[in-house]
Each structure stands twice: as structure tokens, then as C-alpha cells.
Amino acid sequence: MPPRRLSPEEREIWARLARSVTPLAGRIVSPDPTPMQTAVAPKAAPGSQLSREAPARPAPPHRPAPAPVLDSSWERRIGNGTLAPDVTIDLHGHTLDTAHQRLNHALGTAIARGHRVLLVVTGNPRPAHVGPLGHKARGAIRAEIGDWLALSGHADGIASVRTAHPRHGGKGALYIILRRKS
């Protein structure tokens, strides 16, 4: 089935919705948010000549720059286990709240001191199956840590997050590589 154009009523609804949205910090906002419209070529009557102009395409949405990729020396050191963490923080035995607070404190301290590599021991990830009624007995910290780091006030100081080498805890730990101080 070919795509269709939005009706005037749908365009108005879309425009109201677009005006009610607050953009995320750091995102570029177009001055005139218009709904994406798709065009259907009009059906020509037999023997008639209709112009088949290509519809104007909306500009692609702004995408943030991709996260920096570590150079080959970092990749090699992570892969062969020779990366030496500057700081290790163990979150085993903590509740989600205390683990989150400890992680934020450790990140702030490490950034202030100019450290480059944090080893965060979280415990093994939760198995694919979750217990009865969504019980999260294992791996709760590991399941949340990605969101904590992304939403942290220190997110702009993080260059990369990688699973640790088995020597440092394997799947139960993460390397947090911090950006070099300017």
C-alpha cells in the first residue's frame, strides 16, 4: 500500500504536538517543526500528461556525534588485560540507591584527580529469565549502571565504557575510561 499525505487535521495535531515538546539539551531544533509528509504520485488518467515532480524531502533529524572510539593501543590493552585501573570501586552488597551514590562520588573524585580508568565491579549480569513477578534478585546494579552513567552529571567526562578483562572481573565488571583533562 503506498504511503499517503497527512490530512489538514492530522497536520494541525502534529504541529500542536511538536510545539509541546521540549528538545533534549544539546540538540539542534529546527525553527519550523513540520510533520514528515509522504507523497503519493497522483494517478494519471489514460492518455493524460501529469508532472511527476519529486516531493520535497524533510531534512534528516540531527543526530549527536558518535561516541569517540578508543585508539588501537587502548583496544589492545583492554583485550590482553594489561590495562591497569587507576581506581577500583566494588558495588557488591549495596542497594541500588547506595550503589548509585557511590558510583557518582567515585566518578567525581576520579575526574577531579585526573584518573583515566575506573574499574567498577557490579556483579554478573542478570540471566535472560527473570524470576516470578519480575523479581530482580541478581544483576540489578549491572542492569541499571548504563542508565546511571548516561544520565550522570559526569557523562561528558566519560570517553568509553567497556566490559572488563577476565583478569579484572570479566562480565561482572566494567572499565570506565575517562576523558583526558583539557
N, C-alpha and C positions, 0 to 999 in steps of 0.2 A: 504494500500500500504506500503510495507516495506521501511525503510529508505535506502539511498544509500550513497556510498562514494563520497567524493569530487573529481572532476577531477583534473588533474595536473594544468590546467589553473585556476580553482577555488582556489586551494591551493595557487598558486602564488599571486592571487588577495588578498586572505585573509592575506597572510604574509605581503604584502605591506601595507594593511590597518592596521594591527596590529603594524607595525613599525612606522606608522604615528601618533599613538595615544599616548598622554601623560597621564600617570596614575594620578589619584587624589592623593592629598597629604595624606600620612599616609597609603597608600595601598601597599601591597607587590606585587612585579612584578616578574613573573617567568622569568628566564633567556632566555628561548627559547619559545616565544609565538607561539604556533602551533594551527591551526584551529581544532575545535572539529570535529572528524570524526565519523561517524556511520558506522557500518559494516553490511553487508548483508551476511548471510551464503550462500556459493556457493551451487548451485543446483547440486545434485549428479545424475549422470546417474543411471538408474536402475541397481542394482547389483554391483555398484562400492563402494569402501570404501574411503570416504573423511574424513580427520581430521576436526573435528568441534571444533577448539580452540576458546576460548572466546577472542574477540578483547580487546586490552589494552584500558582501560578507562582513559580519561584525568582526572587529579586531579581536585577536585571541586574548584570553584573560592573562593578566600579569601573573607570572609565576616567580616566586622568590628564587634567588640564585641557589644552585645546588650546594649542598654542604661540601666544604673543602675535602678533597681526597688526600689521604696521607701519602707522602712520597714513598719510594720503594725501600728506603732504609728503615722507615717505621714499620712498613708491612713485613719486612724480613725479621726485624727484632720481635714483633708480635708473634709471627709464625714459628720462629725457632725457640721462643721462650727466653730470650736474653734481655727482654725489656725489663728494666728494674724500676718498680713503682717508687715514687718519692714518698707517698703516704698510703697506708692501708687502713680502711675502715670496715669493720665487721658489723653487719646489721642483724646477725643471727640473734634470735631470742627477743627481739624488740617488737613492739606493736607497730602498726602502720604509722601512727602519729609520731612516736618517738624515733622510728627509723627515718621518717621524712625530715624531722628536725635535725637529727644527727647528720644526715646527708647534706642538707643546706649549710649547716655550720661548717662541716668539713670542706665543702666546696669553697665557701667564702674564705676560710683560713688558707687553703691551698692556693687560691688565686692571689690573695694578699701577699703570701710568701714567695710567689713566683714559681711554684712547683709546676711540673708539666704532666705528670702521670699519677693518677689516683687509682688504686685498686680497691674496688667496692665488692665485698663478699656479701652476696644476697641469699645464697642457698639455691638449690636446683630449681629450675622452672617447674611449674605445676604440670602434672601429667595431662594428657589430652582430655581424659574423662574427669569430670568434676563430681564430687560426692553428692549425696542426696540433698535436695533442696538448695543446690548451688553452694554447698559448703566449701569454703576455700581454706582448708587446713594447711596445705603445702604450697609454697611458692607465691604467697600473697605479696611479699615485698618485691620479688622479681617481676611479678605481673604489673606492678604499679610504677616501678622505677623509671621507665621510659617516659611516662607522662610527667613525673616529678621533674625530670631533667629538662624536658621541653618547656614546661611552664615556670621553671625556676627563674629567679632574678639573675642567676648566673649563667643562663643559657647562652648568652653571647660570648662567654668566656670558654665555652666547650668547643673544641675542634672536632672531636670524634668520640664515639662510644663503641667499644669492641668487646666481644666475648674474650675472656682471659684464656691464656695458655693453660693446659692441664697442670703445669707446674704451680700455677697460681690459683687454681680452683676450677678451671675449665668452665663448663656451662653454669656453674654456681657462683661465678664472679665476673666482674666487668672491669675493663680498663676504661677510665675516663681520661682522655687526652685533652689537656687544656691548651688554649692558645698562648702563644708567646706574648709576654707583656710588651706593649709598644713603648 
